Amino acid sequence: MSGAPKVTIAGAGVLGLASALALAEAGCAVTVFDPGAGPNASTVAAGMIAPVFEAVLDPAARSHLDLLMAGRDRWPGLAQRTGVVLDRSGAIAVGDDAWLARVTAGLDALGLRGAEIGRATALALAPGLSDRMDHAILTREDWRVDPEAALPTLRAAAAARGVAFRIEAVTGRGDADVLVIATGATTGLADVAPELVELSPIKGHIVRFPGPVAGVTVRTEGAYAAPGQGGLAVGATMEPGRADTLVDFTVAAPLLAAGVRLFPALRDGRFEIAAGVRGATPDGLPMAGWSKASGVVLAVGARRNGWLLAPLVAEVVAACVTGRDAGPYGARLDPARFGTGRSGGWR
Ligand SMILES: Cc1cc2nc3c(=O)[nH]c(=O)nc-3n(C[C@H](O)[C@H](O)[C@H](O)COP(=O)(O)OP(=O)(O)OC[C@H]3O[C@@H](n4cnc5c(N)ncnc54)[C@H](O)[C@@H]3O)c2cc1C
């Protein structure tokens, strides 16, 4: 094989698009395939780039803080190269004293610190927030993008670097040197890459109150409210084992209640409910790297943190395909860690 590797990417979610961009920047000839049948997890997501509160509030993320930080730290560069707007205003936690004490203890346990802020500061940071609280905890370490705007921006940036797009499903490697599987939660290509059987689905409902909203992300017990141009996204349920995107109002109702509790003016406003499916691996980290199947690379399984981790996953994917060192996180994300096969290659 000589010349630029010819790469097919299956999936135009955030992992597929970020990988396409990284591969095109590394000199590969890239085509992204996606049947585009409907919204994917990337469009449904809230877009939080939130290593700190994810590590504190999600037990599955607790031991991966360094990796989440590494994903976050690649965002300013990606945003600059693509034009994606990165909101670095931060996030606050609000709740009763017992819950805030648990958040503080969680931060302490991870060697992190949040700033305790008073009501007036919290209300200035999150306009419209209920004033029924005395204080909040602020971190400036958690950021956010707006998926509705960021996904097309990533796609346009990839296209500008020569990536081609096809509205079609991938069924195999075809005539590409490398197939990158970035198909989200589905295991449809498990006959091509056996490691995909490690994925399990986690459905998530999210409520959107339309209209542009400014301010920081607000975390509270059992919910978050992430503002953006498209509205306030209040999420999200975790429904392991569910792979459908049917909206169930009764399941989403607690999110609706949390949104109104946090922002009382939303009580009479319009809202939309959506559901997406996250792909999760047994250890909660993505699989990024060679499959045991020859010429196949995986970029799947980012669970709750696909937006956060996309630039890191893309970096590992591009390093594998171009034969460079995948860096300190390559081994942590290697699909071979589950023993479903030894990593391969394409040359
Ligand atoms: C409610 C909710 C809120 C979330 N909030 C956040 C958040 O705030 N921050 C964060 O970091 N993450 C968040 N996530 C997680 C994040 O959305 C996912 O981890 C991420 O979007 C996964 O991206 P992906 O590219 O792997 O998959 P997807 O976005 O699902 O994209 C996969 C694509 O592959 C395509 N495809 C499937 N099969 C084929 C095939 N055979 N050939 C070609 N294409 C194919 C599909 O059509 C789809 O477009 C959230 C998820 C949910 C559900």
The ligand as a MOL file (V3000), in Angstrom:
LIG
                    3D

  0  0  0     0  0            999 V3000
M  V30 BEGIN CTAB
M  V30 COUNTS 53 58 0 0 0
M  V30 BEGIN ATOM
M  V30 1 C -29.9550 12.4750 26.4700 0
M  V30 2 C -28.4730 12.4510 26.2340 0
M  V30 3 C -27.6910 13.5040 26.7030 0
M  V30 4 C -26.3090 13.4920 26.5140 0
M  V30 5 N -25.5650 14.5470 26.9530 0
M  V30 6 C -24.2280 14.5480 26.7430 0
M  V30 7 C -23.4370 15.6420 27.1540 0
M  V30 8 O -23.9420 16.6270 27.6870 0
M  V30 9 N -22.0820 15.5890 26.9480 0
M  V30 10 C -21.4870 14.5090 26.3500 0
M  V30 11 O -20.2570 14.5130 26.2040 0
M  V30 12 N -22.2320 13.4630 25.9210 0
M  V30 13 C -23.5710 13.4550 26.1120 0
M  V30 14 N -24.3150 12.3900 25.7210 0
M  V30 15 C -23.6250 11.2340 25.1400 0
M  V30 16 C -23.2970 11.5030 23.6980 0
M  V30 17 O -24.4480 11.9800 23.0560 0
M  V30 18 C -22.8150 10.2380 23.0100 0
M  V30 19 O -21.7790 9.6320 23.7530 0
M  V30 20 C -22.2790 10.5750 21.6290 0
M  V30 21 O -23.1680 11.4150 20.9460 0
M  V30 22 C -22.0420 9.3290 20.8280 0
M  V30 23 O -21.6280 9.7420 19.5530 0
M  V30 24 P -21.3960 8.6760 18.4320 0
M  V30 25 O -20.8230 9.3960 17.2740 0
M  V30 26 O -20.6520 7.5140 19.0040 0
M  V30 27 O -22.8480 8.0700 18.1220 0
M  V30 28 P -24.1270 8.7120 17.4300 0
M  V30 29 O -24.2340 10.1600 17.6680 0
M  V30 30 O -25.2780 7.8550 17.8410 0
M  V30 31 O -23.8730 8.5260 15.8860 0
M  V30 32 C -23.7800 7.2430 15.2980 0
M  V30 33 C -24.1420 7.3820 13.8330 0
M  V30 34 O -23.8550 6.1510 13.1760 0
M  V30 35 C -24.8050 5.9730 12.1490 0
M  V30 36 N -24.7910 4.5670 11.7610 0
M  V30 37 C -25.2840 3.5000 12.4340 0
M  V30 38 N -25.0600 2.3680 11.7190 0
M  V30 39 C -24.4140 2.7390 10.5800 0
M  V30 40 C -23.8780 2.0310 9.4640 0
M  V30 41 N -23.9730 0.6900 9.3700 0
M  V30 42 N -23.2580 2.7290 8.4920 0
M  V30 43 C -23.1230 4.0630 8.5700 0
M  V30 44 N -23.6030 4.7960 9.6100 0
M  V30 45 C -24.2280 4.1390 10.6010 0
M  V30 46 C -26.1090 6.4520 12.7740 0
M  V30 47 O -27.0370 6.8190 11.7710 0
M  V30 48 C -25.6250 7.6470 13.5880 0
M  V30 49 O -25.7750 8.8690 12.8820 0
M  V30 50 C -25.7020 12.3870 25.8570 0
M  V30 51 C -26.4880 11.3540 25.3600 0
M  V30 52 C -27.8560 11.3850 25.5450 0
M  V30 53 C -28.6930 10.2600 24.9700 0
M  V30 END ATOM
M  V30 BEGIN BOND
M  V30 1 1 1 2
M  V30 2 1 2 3
M  V30 3 2 2 52
M  V30 4 2 3 4
M  V30 5 1 4 5
M  V30 6 1 4 50
M  V30 7 2 5 6
M  V30 8 1 6 7
M  V30 9 1 6 13
M  V30 10 2 7 8
M  V30 11 1 7 9
M  V30 12 1 9 10
M  V30 13 2 10 11
M  V30 14 1 10 12
M  V30 15 2 12 13
M  V30 16 1 13 14
M  V30 17 1 14 15
M  V30 18 1 14 50
M  V30 19 1 15 16
M  V30 20 1 16 17
M  V30 21 1 16 18
M  V30 22 1 18 19
M  V30 23 1 18 20
M  V30 24 1 20 21
M  V30 25 1 20 22
M  V30 26 1 22 23
M  V30 27 1 23 24
M  V30 28 2 24 25
M  V30 29 1 24 26
M  V30 30 1 24 27
M  V30 31 1 27 28
M  V30 32 2 28 29
M  V30 33 1 28 30
M  V30 34 1 28 31
M  V30 35 1 31 32
M  V30 36 1 32 33
M  V30 37 1 33 34
M  V30 38 1 33 48
M  V30 39 1 34 35
M  V30 40 1 35 36
M  V30 41 1 35 46
M  V30 42 1 36 37
M  V30 43 1 36 45
M  V30 44 2 37 38
M  V30 45 1 38 39
M  V30 46 1 39 40
M  V30 47 2 39 45
M  V30 48 1 40 41
M  V30 49 2 40 42
M  V30 50 1 42 43
M  V30 51 2 43 44
M  V30 52 1 44 45
M  V30 53 1 46 47
M  V30 54 1 46 48
M  V30 55 1 48 49
M  V30 56 2 50 51
M  V30 57 1 51 52
M  V30 58 1 52 53
M  V30 END BOND
M  V30 END CTAB
M  END
